[in-house]
């Protein structure tokens, strides 16, 4: 007894290939095949490109947060001072910093003095947030010590102040220029508190990569900030960095215990958690919408295969009378649809990957062609459209496209397999 050939054998693949490349005059549906292939490719391209931009935006957003801000901010609860005013200042900040450095997982602790002032120069003014910090601690902040762009000398920080790129642009100043800082909480006199106005040299200008940081941030030497804001011998808060910021909650209990009585903490997830959750919801919704686009594109395969089955009815009848089984006919037409899905998926993945790799020149061209202003950092928060290819994102796009392509192909293939050869040849 002759042994039946294995599934997807050479003759089944040969027949499927002949049907795919057949001209319309020969009963093929090459036009529909191309439409199906292009549709799948475009849908997969859009899915891969969107997932890459999504991953890039989140990675850039988190990196700029962690690269220029504290992972955990440690401060004190409100207490009544000797003058009857509410006070959060930390008197024993040096001892507290040592206790926090001893906590497992803590990599850096920096005392800070913070305040909001008005900066002015060249007849222009801007509201800025002052961070009083020691130079040694400033050099450990990645996005400040190694920013995207910088001018001046960070080594001269103790001789003046360091300001964000957008602050410098707003005030039209550069390293070596002088700016005035005006604080409403200035010198205390018998007649009350008078505004304090001091002039400082701009020694360093940085671009951290986040517009809201570059537009408002000003660093001042710690000792000078203590004097300027009437915090002699005290600090407002402690900036804590940890080994794994994604697991910041694992460190909070140890930090609270080391901080002692009246200690409160505020993690980077507390500050940006709402935005990250909104990003996650948006990502899920976008994936669902683009999945529907892939499904619509895959449905074109069904249309093409139905037309192919109709045009190849006579061939199906002849093949069945020659001994081709229902399973072989099903596999022939399944291969036709699956080949279109695989080819379209590969083209879409390649196009999406190239888009993610060359997103900067592509974006620059789009910005130039539209006359500029396509990406407003004051709205987006970052300066460019980022893209980051993740193996998991590409794999999910490929799995979705191939899965849908294979599933929708089964139905017209089954119709071809169940065709009665007698009915197919009756009018031939």
N, C-alpha and C positions, 0 to 999 in steps of 0.2 A: 504494500500500500504506500503510495507516494506521500511524503511528508509535506504538510502545508507550509508555505513560506512564513517567516516571522512577521509580526506587525511592522509597518513602516519600512518595508523591504524596498529594494532598488526599483522594482517596476512601479510601485505605488508613488515613490518620489519622482520618477520619470514622468508619469502621467500628470501629476500635479504641476510639475514645472512646465510641461507643454501647454496645459490649460492656462497657466498664469501668463505666459508670454504670447499666447495666441492673439492674432489680430481680430478686430471686431468682425471683419468680413469672413473669418474662419469660425465664427461662433464664440469668440472670446469676449471678455469685458475689460480690455486693458485700460480704458478710460476710467471706469469705476475702480479698478485696482489702484490706479495712480491717485485718484481722489481719496480712497481709503488710506493709502500709505501716507499721503501728505497730511491728512487730518490727524492721524495717530502721531506723526512726527511733531506737528505743531503743538498738539495737546501735551505731549510728554516734554517738549522743550519748555512750554510755559510752566509746567509743574516743577521741573528741575530748577529752572531759573528762579521761580518764586521761592522754592524751598531754600535755595542758596542765599538769596537776598535776606530771607527771614532769619536764617542762621547767622549770617554776617551781621545783620543789624543787632540782633540780640547779643552776639559776642562783642561787638564794638561798644554797645551800650554798657554792658557789664564791665568790660575792660576799662572804660573811661571812669566808671564809678569807682572801681577798686584801685585804679591807678592813681587817683588824685584825692580820694576821700578815705576816711577812717572805716575800717571794717566794723569796729565797735567804738562808739563814743561813750565814755564814762563821765558822769557828772553827779552832782549832789542835788538832793531834794531841797526845796525852799526852806530857809530858816530865817528868823528875825535877827537882824544885826543889832549892834549896840546903839545905832542911831534910829532904830525902829523901822528900818527899811528892809524889804525882802532881799535875801542874799543867797546866792548859789555858789559863791566862790569856794575854791578848795585851798585851804591854808597849808595842809601837809601834802602838797602835790608830789614832792620829791619822794617821801616815804611811800605814798600810795603807788607811785610809778614803780618803785623797786618791788613792792608786793605783786603788782600785776605782771612784771617781767618774769617772776618766778612761776607763774601759772603755765602749765603744760600746754603747748600749742601757740603761745603768744610769742611773736617774733619781734615786735617793736612797740614801745610806749613813748608817746611824746606829749608833754604838757602844752596846752594851748591857751592863749588869751584871744578872745574874739570880740568883735564889735563892728557896728555899721557906721560908716562915715561918708561924707561927701568929699570927693576928690575933684580938684580943679586945676586947669592949666590952659594957657593960650585962650583964655576967655571962654572955655568950655568946662562943663562939669558932668560928673557921673557918680551915681551911688555905688559904693563898693563895700564888700565885706572883708574886714581885716582879720588875718590869721597871724597872731603873734607866735612864732615858733623859732627854736634854736636852729642855727645853720646846719649842725650835724644831723638833726632830724629832717630838715628840708631836703637834704641830699639823699635821703632814703625813700622819698616819694617818687615812684617811677615816672609818672606823667609830668612831673615838674623838673626832676633832675635830667631826664632824657625825653623831652617833649617832641612833638611832631615838628615844630619850628621854634627857634629861639634866637634871641639876640642879646648882646651884653655878656656879662661874666657873672655866673652864679657864685663864684668864689669871692666876689665883693659884696655879698648879700648883707653882711654886717654893717656896711657903709651906707646903706640906703634901704630901698624896698624893691620887691619883685612884683610885677603886675602881669595880669593876663593880656593876651594879644589883642582882644577886642576892647579892653579898657584903654590900652595904648592907642589904638586906632581912634577910639571915641575922643580921647583927649589930645590926639595928634602929638604924642610925645615918643621919644626914643631913648635908649640908654644914654645916660649923661644929662638928660633934661631934669628939671625940678618940677615936682607937683606939690600942691598944698592939700593937706588933709584937715577937714573941719569936722570936729566932733561936738555934738551938743552937750555931752557930759564931760566937761573940761575941768579947768581949775576951780577948786572950791574956795570961796572967799566969804568974808563976814556978810556979804550982801547976797549970797547964793552961789550957784554954780554958773560959771561963764563958759561960753564955747571955747574950745581949745583949737588953735590953728597952728600947725607945724608944717614946715617945708622939708621934703625929702628928695634925695636924688634917686632917679630910676636907674638901678644897676643891672636889672635882668628882666627880660620880657619873654614869656613862655606861651606856647599854644598847647594846652593839655589835650585837645581833641573834642572837648565838650563846650558848646557855645555858652551855656549858662555858667560854666566855671571861668572860661576866658573872658566873659563879659562882666564878672562881678568880683573875681578873686584878687586879693592883694596880700602878699606876705610881708610881714615886718619882723625884725629881730625880736626875740622873746623879751629881753630886758627892756627894750625901748617900748614895746607894746604894754608892758606892765606899768611903766611910767605914764604913757600916753592915756591909758584908760583907767588910771588910779587903781591899779591892781598890785601895788608893791608887795612882794612876798607871796603872791597868790596866783592861782591859775583858774580859768573858767571851766576847763574840762581836760580830759586826757584822751588822746587819739591812740587807739589800740589796733595793731595789725596782727592777724593770725595766719597760721600755716595754710589752712584750707578755707577760704572764704565761703565756699558753697556749703560747708558744714558749720557755719558760724554759730548755730544754735547749740552745738555740742560744747562750746567754750563759755557760754554765758553764765552758767552756774558757778564755775570756778572763778570767773572774773568778778561776779557779784560778791562772792565770799571774800576774795582778796581785797575788794574795794572797801569793805567795812560798812559801818552804819551810815545810813542816809544815801547809799550809793544807788544810782539809777543807770541803766544802760539803754542805748539806742543803736541797733545794728543796721547795716546797710540794707538788709532785707526789709526792715521796718520802714526805712525811708523810701525805698523804691519797689517794695513788694506789690503795691497796687498796679504800678505801671507794668511790671513783669507779668502779673496775672492777666492784665488786659492784652499784652502781647501774646500770651499763650492762647487765650480765647480767640483772638484774631487769627492766629496761626491755624488753629483747628478748623475754623470756619473757612478760611482760604483753601485749606487742603480738601475739604468736602466739595467746595465749589469747583475747584480744578479737577477733582475726581469725576464730577459730573461731565465736565468737558471731555475728559478721556473716554467716558462711557458713550457720549454722543458720537465721538470720532470712531469708536469701535463699532457702533451700529452701522456705519457705512460699510463695514466688512460684510455684515448680514445682507445688505442690499446687493452688494456686488456678487456674493455667493448665490443668492436666490436667482439673479439674472444668469449666472454661470450655469446653475443647475438646469434652468429652463432651456438655455441654448444647447446644452450638452445632453439633452434627453435621449437623442438617438445614440450617442456614444455610450451612455450608461446602459442602454438596452443591449447593445452589441457586446459590451464588456461582461455583462451579466450572463448572456448566452454562451460566452466563451469560458465561463467558469469563475469569473470574479465574484467573490462573496460580498454579502451586504457589509460586513466589517471592512473589507478592502475598499469598497466605494466610499464608505464613511471616512476612512482614513485619508483617501485621496483628497476629498474636498476639505477635510479638516486641515490637511497640510497646506492647501491653497490659502485658507483664511489665516492660519497661524503664521505662514511665511510673511504675509503682509503685516501682521501685528509685530512680528520680530523685527522686520526691516524698519518699520516706522519707529519702533521703540529705540532701536540702535541709533537711528538718525537723530531722533529727538534728544537722546541722552548726550550724543556728541555735540549737538548744537547748544544744549543747555550748559554743558561743561565749558565749552569755548566762551560762552557768554559770561559765565562766572569768572573765568580766568582773565578775560580781557574787558572786564566791566569798566575799568577806569578810562581807557581810550574810547570805548563806546559811549560812556556817559559824557565825556568831554566833547565828543562829536555832536551828540544830541543837544548839549548845552550851547555849543557854538551855532548849530543850525537854527535853534530857536531864539537866538539873540541873547542868551544868558539868563540867569535868574531862575533856572528850572528847580534848583535845590536851594532852599532858604534855610541856612543853619539856625537862624533864630526861631524857626518853627520846628525843624526836624531835630535839633539838638546836636547833631554831628555834622561834619563838614562835607561828607561825600557819601554816596550810596555804596555800602559795603556788600560783599558777597563772600560766602564761605562754603565750599563744598564739603558736605558731610557724607561719609560712606552710607550711613543709615538712611539719609534722605534720598540718595540716588537709588539705593536698593528698594526702598518703598515705592518710588516712582516706577521702577522697572517691574516690580512684582505686580503693582496695580494694573499697569498697561498690559502686560502679558496675560495676567489672570483674566481681565475683561475680554481681551482679544480671543483667548482660547475658549472661554465660556460661550460667548455669542456665536462662535463659529460652529459649535456643536449642533445647533438647531437646523440650519440649512443643510449641514452635512448629513444629518439623520434623514431629512426629507429626501435627499438624493439616494441614500442607501435603501430606503423603503420603496423606491419607485419600482413599479411592476414592469419588467422588461417587455412583456407582451403588449402592454398599453403604450410603452414608449416607441415600439416598432410598428404599431398597427397601421399608422398612416404614412409610413416611410416607403 
